[in-house]
Amino acid sequence: MPDSCQPPPPDQSPDQTPCPSTAPSPDRPPGHDRAQHGPTDHPTTTRPLSAGSEVAAHRHEVHQIVYAGRGVLAVTTDAGTWVAPATRALWIPAGTLHRHRAYGRTVLHTVGLPLDRNPLGLTRPAVLAVGPLLRELLIAYSSPGTERTEEGRRVLAVLLDQLRHAPEQPLHLPVPRDPRLAAVGVLLDRDPADRRTLAELGRAAGAGARTLSRLCHDELGMTFPQWRTQLRLHHALKLLADDLPVTAVAHRCGWASAGAFIDAFRRVFGHTPAAHHRRTDSPR
């Protein structure tokens, strides 16, 4: 962004020429022009985050891998929210306006990658599976003082190779654009245990079930049951990070029983909520 505005042409008054550093752009999310750039000189780092702490909206001039070695991290953009526990990492392309929120005591590891190093070939945020080797590489490379060493260069080479084979995970909670579907989203976010049908929720939002079902498909790329399950799982990850018992999480998030919650959780994450707690409670 320029540091100052160019003077207006002679036939325009100054107030007719908005400064590009402050005037909002219609194709950018609110606050984009006011958002801070990330610390581009230190995009690779390790830092602790207390439970509930947030990192304000910012963007980086490099790609970034964000990983919570402990706790659960949520990254939000204008396109939605991605939630990642210790078995997942987040890919954030260069220039993406985003903010972070920690759930539970979190240890944040970030790895910056130059623009010409995009092993995933992705131009949008994504959640990636993190196996034991990739986890250790992310922690090692983000450790202070490692990045610019010969050892760091070797670690990065293996890390990039591992990233090429890291499967993408469907853990994106998209943001509805239509106000009627957005109203349903507000109801479910306020109470994920709300068991009303789509038709019943539609009556509260002023839309029919068929219309809302079509909007789910067109705007979110999923069915209403899939969207509701995704939202419930996002809430469940946050509650588990606060050390709530599995049974309490199941009921707060709308599952009829702890067993049903465990089955749904295992299908998505590949392990039970109890195993998830052991992994996210690692000291690093």
HUKA-V425810 format. One record per residue. RES is the residue in one small letter. BURIAL is + if it has 24 or more other C-alpha atoms within 12 Angstrom, else -. D_CENTER is the distance of its C-alpha to the mean C-alpha in whole Angstrom. Layout:
res->RES burial->BURIAL d_center->D_CENTER
res->RES burial->BURIAL d_center->D_CENTER
This chain:
res->m burial->- d_center->26
res->p burial->- d_center->30
res->d burial->- d_center->31
res->s burial->- d_center->33
res->c burial->- d_center->34
res->q burial->- d_center->37
res->p burial->- d_center->40
res->p burial->- d_center->41
res->p burial->- d_center->43
res->p burial->- d_center->47
res->d burial->- d_center->46
res->q burial->- d_center->43
res->s burial->- d_center->43
res->p burial->- d_center->40
res->d burial->- d_center->38
res->q burial->- d_center->38
res->t burial->- d_center->36
res->p burial->- d_center->33
res->c burial->- d_center->31
res->p burial->- d_center->28
res->s burial->- d_center->27
res->t burial->- d_center->27
res->a burial->- d_center->27
res->p burial->- d_center->24
res->s burial->- d_center->23
res->p burial->- d_center->23
res->d burial->- d_center->21
res->r burial->- d_center->18
res->p burial->- d_center->16
res->p burial->- d_center->18
res->g burial->+ d_center->18
res->h burial->+ d_center->17
res->d burial->+ d_center->21
res->r burial->- d_center->21
res->a burial->+ d_center->17
res->q burial->- d_center->18
res->h burial->+ d_center->18
res->g burial->+ d_center->16
res->p burial->- d_center->19
res->t burial->- d_center->20
res->d burial->- d_center->23
res->h burial->+ d_center->21
res->p burial->+ d_center->17
res->t burial->+ d_center->18
res->t burial->+ d_center->18
res->t burial->+ d_center->18
res->r burial->+ d_center->18
res->p burial->+ d_center->18
res->l burial->+ d_center->16
res->s burial->- d_center->18
res->a burial->+ d_center->16
res->g burial->- d_center->15
res->s burial->- d_center->15
res->e burial->- d_center->13
res->v burial->+ d_center->12
res->a burial->- d_center->13
res->a burial->+ d_center->12
res->h burial->+ d_center->13
res->r burial->+ d_center->14
res->h burial->+ d_center->15
res->e burial->+ d_center->18
res->v burial->+ d_center->17
res->h burial->+ d_center->15
res->q burial->+ d_center->12
res->i burial->+ d_center->11
res->v burial->+ d_center->9
res->y burial->+ d_center->11
res->a burial->+ d_center->12
res->g burial->+ d_center->15
res->r burial->+ d_center->16
res->g burial->+ d_center->14
res->v burial->+ d_center->10
res->l burial->+ d_center->7
res->a burial->+ d_center->5
res->v burial->+ d_center->3
res->t burial->+ d_center->5
res->t burial->+ d_center->7
res->d burial->+ d_center->11
res->a burial->- d_center->10
res->g burial->+ d_center->7
res->t burial->+ d_center->4
res->w burial->+ d_center->3
res->v burial->+ d_center->5
res->a burial->+ d_center->7
res->p burial->+ d_center->11
res->a burial->+ d_center->13
res->t burial->+ d_center->14
res->r burial->+ d_center->11
res->a burial->+ d_center->9
res->l burial->+ d_center->7
res->w burial->+ d_center->9
res->i burial->+ d_center->9
res->p burial->+ d_center->12
res->a burial->+ d_center->15
res->g burial->+ d_center->15
res->t burial->+ d_center->12
res->l burial->+ d_center->11
res->h burial->+ d_center->8
res->r burial->+ d_center->8
res->h burial->+ d_center->8
res->r burial->+ d_center->9
res->a burial->+ d_center->11
res->y burial->+ d_center->12
res->g burial->+ d_center->16
res->r burial->+ d_center->17
res->t burial->+ d_center->15
res->v burial->+ d_center->16
res->l burial->+ d_center->13
res->h burial->+ d_center->14
res->t burial->+ d_center->14
res->v burial->+ d_center->16
res->g burial->+ d_center->17
res->l burial->+ d_center->18
res->p burial->- d_center->21
res->l burial->- d_center->20
res->d burial->- d_center->23
res->r burial->+ d_center->21
res->n burial->+ d_center->19
res->p burial->+ d_center->19
res->l burial->+ d_center->17
res->g burial->- d_center->18
res->l burial->- d_center->15
res->t burial->- d_center->15
res->r burial->+ d_center->11
res->p burial->+ d_center->8
res->a burial->+ d_center->8
res->v burial->+ d_center->8
res->l burial->+ d_center->11
res->a burial->+ d_center->14
res->v burial->+ d_center->15
res->g burial->- d_center->19
res->p burial->- d_center->21
res->l burial->- d_center->22
res->l burial->+ d_center->19
res->r burial->+ d_center->18
res->e burial->+ d_center->21
res->l burial->+ d_center->21
res->l burial->+ d_center->18
res->i burial->+ d_center->19
res->a burial->+ d_center->23
res->y burial->+ d_center->22
res->s burial->+ d_center->19
res->s burial->+ d_center->22
res->p burial->- d_center->24
res->g burial->- d_center->27
res->t burial->- d_center->26
res->e burial->+ d_center->25
res->r burial->- d_center->28
res->t burial->- d_center->30
res->e burial->- d_center->32
res->e burial->- d_center->30
res->g burial->+ d_center->27
res->r burial->- d_center->28
res->r burial->- d_center->28
res->v burial->+ d_center->25
res->l burial->+ d_center->23
res->a burial->- d_center->25
res->v burial->- d_center->25
res->l burial->+ d_center->21
res->l burial->+ d_center->21
res->d burial->- d_center->23
res->q burial->+ d_center->21
res->l burial->+ d_center->18
res->r burial->- d_center->20
res->h burial->- d_center->20
res->a burial->+ d_center->17
res->p burial->- d_center->16
res->e burial->+ d_center->13
res->q burial->+ d_center->12
res->p burial->+ d_center->11
res->l burial->+ d_center->8
res->h burial->+ d_center->7
res->l burial->+ d_center->8
res->p burial->+ d_center->10
res->v burial->+ d_center->12
res->p burial->+ d_center->16
res->r burial->- d_center->18
res->d burial->- d_center->21
res->p burial->- d_center->22
res->r burial->+ d_center->24
res->l burial->+ d_center->21
res->a burial->+ d_center->19
res->a burial->- d_center->21
res->v burial->+ d_center->21
res->g burial->+ d_center->17
res->v burial->- d_center->18
res->l burial->+ d_center->21
res->l burial->+ d_center->19
res->d burial->+ d_center->16
res->r burial->- d_center->19
res->d burial->- d_center->21
res->p burial->+ d_center->19
res->a burial->+ d_center->22
res->d burial->+ d_center->24
res->r burial->- d_center->26
res->r burial->- d_center->27
res->t burial->- d_center->28
res->l burial->+ d_center->26
res->a burial->- d_center->30
res->e burial->- d_center->30
res->l burial->+ d_center->26
res->g burial->+ d_center->27
res->r burial->- d_center->31
res->a burial->- d_center->29
res->a burial->+ d_center->27
res->g burial->- d_center->30
res->a burial->+ d_center->29
res->g burial->- d_center->30
res->a burial->+ d_center->29
res->r burial->- d_center->30
res->t burial->- d_center->28
res->l burial->+ d_center->25
res->s burial->+ d_center->25
res->r burial->- d_center->25
res->l burial->+ d_center->22
res->c burial->+ d_center->20
res->h burial->- d_center->21
res->d burial->- d_center->21
res->e burial->+ d_center->18
res->l burial->+ d_center->16
res->g burial->- d_center->17
res->m burial->- d_center->18
res->t burial->- d_center->21
res->f burial->+ d_center->21
res->p burial->- d_center->21
res->q burial->- d_center->18
res->w burial->+ d_center->16
res->r burial->+ d_center->17
res->t burial->+ d_center->17
res->q burial->+ d_center->13
res->l burial->+ d_center->13
res->r burial->+ d_center->15
res->l burial->+ d_center->13
res->h burial->+ d_center->10
res->h burial->+ d_center->13
res->a burial->+ d_center->15
res->l burial->+ d_center->12
res->k burial->+ d_center->13
res->l burial->+ d_center->16
res->l burial->+ d_center->17
res->a burial->+ d_center->16
res->d burial->+ d_center->18
res->d burial->+ d_center->21
res->l burial->- d_center->22
res->p burial->- d_center->24
res->v burial->+ d_center->23
res->t burial->+ d_center->26
res->a burial->- d_center->24
res->v burial->+ d_center->21
res->a burial->+ d_center->22
res->h burial->+ d_center->24
res->r burial->+ d_center->22
res->c burial->+ d_center->19
res->g burial->+ d_center->22
res->w burial->+ d_center->24
res->a burial->- d_center->27
res->s burial->- d_center->28
res->a burial->+ d_center->26
res->g burial->- d_center->27
res->a burial->- d_center->25
res->f burial->+ d_center->22
res->i burial->+ d_center->23
res->d burial->- d_center->23
res->a burial->+ d_center->20
res->f burial->+ d_center->18
res->r burial->- d_center->20
res->r burial->- d_center->20
res->v burial->+ d_center->16
res->f burial->+ d_center->16
res->g burial->- d_center->19
res->h burial->- d_center->21
res->t burial->+ d_center->22
res->p burial->+ d_center->20
res->a burial->+ d_center->23
res->a burial->- d_center->22
res->h burial->+ d_center->18
res->h burial->+ d_center->19
res->r burial->- d_center->22
res->r burial->+ d_center->19
res->t burial->+ d_center->17
res->d burial->+ d_center->20
res->s burial->- d_center->21
res->p burial->- d_center->22
res->r burial->+ d_center->20
